[in-house]
Amino acid sequence: MLKRIVQACFLLLGGTLGLFLIPGLLKLASLDQIIWINNTFVTAIMGAIIFYIITFWAVDHMVNVVKWFEDRIVKAPVTDILFGSLGLIFGLIVAFLAGLAINHIEIPIVNEFVPILLTLLLGYLGFQVGFKKRDELTNLFSFTRASKKKTPGDVGDDHEQASSKRLKILDTSVIIDGRIADICRTGFLEGILVIPHFVLAELQHIADSSDALKRNRGRRGLDTLNRIQKEVNIEVQMYEGDFDDVQEVDSKLVKLAKLLNGTVVTNDFNLNKVCEIQNVSVLNINDLANAVKPVVLPGEELNVQVIKDGKEYNQGVAYLDDGTMIVVEEGRDYIGKKIDVVVTSVLQTSAGRMIFAKPKLLEKAL
């Protein structure tokens, strides 16, 4: 069917060009005196026949080009097509208005070629601006629509809704970690969860890795997303856009958070610091986990089992039930044993909590 349509277009194009161009060619060849050849219908038919012959060579190439263009259009997000088309229309309108002004200048070359150049240039620029600024335009329309709904009596309600509907943008590490699903289930995390398409693509790439460890991590992340969408009573939205000028996923997340005025949810220590430097709101799951751990103060006694030696000389390492690491000074001799220790200091960072202690027996000896 597509092939027939392309052939019909070639016939119409050939007939139109034959109607306007062939009489001039006949005049150059001194054949315009032949009445039946110089007939309007004959020249149109001659042009159609010439282009029909050309279709035997060019129709397959044109069909492939049309199919390629059709695939690109079908796969492109609706917002890209919509805002790109709006930008193109706006650029053509500006070019038309500029052409009307230029037509008053009585310079033949300017009148003929400049409007064409303006149409091509402004049409292209309009499409590019509409396509690349689609996210900002979407946010602008959303903000305008929300502003129109405000009334003086419900300012407090709008502020409360805005805070509860704040966008939470998930990064790859927090999805793979899996604890985000449990946090959402408890109701401590409010608003709308945003899963960018480039994060989902990275998860899929990790899940398809040849390395078994990476493959398992990627599949666990995909399972976490399924749990959030099916089991958790929280709104989840997919962000289809991308930032072609940025390569790193972390940089894309920061840029997206600035664009949507959202909050990045992560457990990546480095991404946490980058967000803080660029004044982007960030929620670190490790900070939440550390905040709900039991408070341990210097001088308290704990009963732990030393399981391995530490990095420094004569150190031992133990763990609490919640995974907190305890570095036991002079504890290497107690590896494999349960002993009472006295807490000397506590170090807490976004990367985790670390407790330093000494054996209680050593304290008594001192």
Residue pairs with C-beta under 8 A, 6 or more apart in sequence:
2 63
2 66
2 67
3 59
3 63
6 55
6 59
6 62
6 63
6 66
7 52
7 55
7 59
10 51
10 52
10 54
10 55
10 58
10 59
11 48
11 51
11 52
12 48
13 51
14 47
14 48
14 49
14 50
14 51
14 52
14 54
15 44
15 45
15 47
15 48
15 51
16 44
16 47
17 47
17 51
18 43
18 44
18 45
18 46
18 47
18 48
18 50
19 40
19 43
19 44
19 47
21 47
22 43
22 46
22 47
23 32
23 38
23 43
26 32
26 34
26 37
26 38
26 43
31 37
31 38
32 38
36 42
37 43
73 81
77 240
77 241
79 134
79 138
79 240
79 241
80 131
80 134
82 134
83 130
83 131
83 133
83 134
83 137
83 138
84 127
84 130
84 131
84 134
85 127
85 130
86 130
87 126
87 127
87 128
87 129
87 130
87 131
87 133
88 123
88 126
88 127
88 130
89 126
90 126
90 130
91 122
91 123
91 124
91 125
91 126
91 127
91 129
92 119
92 122
92 123
92 126
94 122
94 126
95 115
95 118
95 119
95 121
95 122
95 123
96 119
98 115
98 118
98 122
99 114
99 115
99 118
99 119
102 110
102 111
102 114
102 115
102 118
103 111
103 115
105 111
130 137
134 241
135 241
135 259
135 260
136 259
139 259
139 260
139 261
146 158
150 158
164 190
164 191
165 191
165 192
166 190
166 191
166 192
166 262
166 263
167 191
167 192
167 194
167 260
167 261
167 262
167 263
168 189
168 191
168 192
168 193
168 194
168 262
168 263
168 265
168 283
169 194
169 196
169 239
169 253
169 256
169 257
169 260
169 262
169 263
169 264
169 265
170 180
170 193
170 194
170 195
170 199
170 265
171 199
171 249
171 250
171 253
171 264
171 265
171 266
171 268
171 271
172 199
172 202
172 203
172 206
172 221
172 249
173 266
173 267
173 268
173 271
174 180
174 265
174 266
174 267
174 268
174 285
175 195
175 199
175 203
175 221
175 224
175 225
176 203
176 206
176 217
176 218
176 220
176 221
176 224
177 224
177 267
177 285
178 220
178 221
178 223
178 224
179 267
179 285
179 289
180 189
180 224
180 228
180 265
180 285
181 224
181 227
181 228
181 231
181 232
183 189
183 285
183 288
184 193
184 228
184 232
184 234
185 231
185 232
188 288
189 234
189 265
189 283
190 234
191 235
191 263
192 234
192 235
192 236
192 237
193 228
193 234
193 235
193 236
193 237
194 237
194 238
194 239
194 256
194 260
194 262
195 225
195 236
195 237
195 238
195 239
196 238
196 239
196 241
196 252
196 253
196 256
197 238
197 239
197 240
197 241
197 242
198 242
198 243
198 249
198 252
199 249
199 253
200 225
200 238
202 249
203 218
203 221
203 222
203 225
204 218
204 222
205 218
206 214
206 215
206 217
206 218
206 221
207 215
207 218
207 219
207 221
207 222
208 215
208 218
209 215
209 218
228 234
228 236
229 236
239 256
239 260
241 256
242 252
243 251
243 252
243 255
243 256
246 252
246 255
250 268
250 270
250 271
250 274
253 264
253 266
253 271
254 264
254 271
254 274
254 275
254 278
254 280
256 262
257 263
257 264
257 275
257 280
257 281
258 278
258 280
262 281
263 280
263 281
263 282
263 283
264 271
264 275
264 280
264 281
264 282
264 283
265 282
265 283
265 285
266 272
266 275
266 282
266 283
266 284
266 285
267 284
267 285
267 286
269 284
269 286
269 349
269 350
269 351
271 282
272 282
272 284
272 350
275 281
275 282
276 282
284 350
286 350
286 351
286 352
287 350
290 348
290 352
290 353
293 322
293 324
293 353
294 322
296 302
296 343
296 346
296 355
297 343
297 346
298 343
298 344
298 345
298 346
299 342
299 343
300 342
300 343
301 340
301 341
301 342
301 343
301 360
302 320
302 326
302 340
302 341
302 343
302 355
302 357
303 338
303 339
303 340
303 341
304 318
304 319
304 320
304 326
304 328
304 338
304 339
304 341
304 357
305 318
305 336
305 337
305 338
305 339
306 316
306 317
306 318
306 328
306 331
306 332
306 334
306 335
306 336
306 337
306 339
307 317
307 318
307 319
307 335
307 336
308 316
308 317
308 335
309 315
309 316
309 317
309 332
309 335
310 316
310 317
310 327
310 328
310 331
310 332
314 329
314 330
314 331
314 332
314 333
315 327
315 328
315 329
315 330
315 331
315 332
316 327
316 328
316 330
316 331
316 332
316 333
316 334
316 335
317 325
317 326
317 327
317 328
317 331
318 325
318 326
318 328
318 331
318 341
319 325
319 326
320 326
320 355
324 352
324 353
324 354
324 355
325 352
325 353
325 354
325 355
326 341
326 354
326 355
326 356
326 357
327 354
327 355
327 356
327 357
328 334
328 339
328 341
328 357
328 358
328 359
329 344
329 356
329 357
329 358
330 358
330 359
330 362
331 339
331 341
331 358
331 359
334 359
339 359
339 360
339 361
340 359
340 360
340 361
341 357
341 358
341 359
341 360
342 357
342 358
342 359
342 360
342 363
343 355
343 356
343 357
344 356
344 357
344 358
345 355
345 356
346 353
346 354
346 355
346 356
347 353
347 354
347 355
347 356
348 354
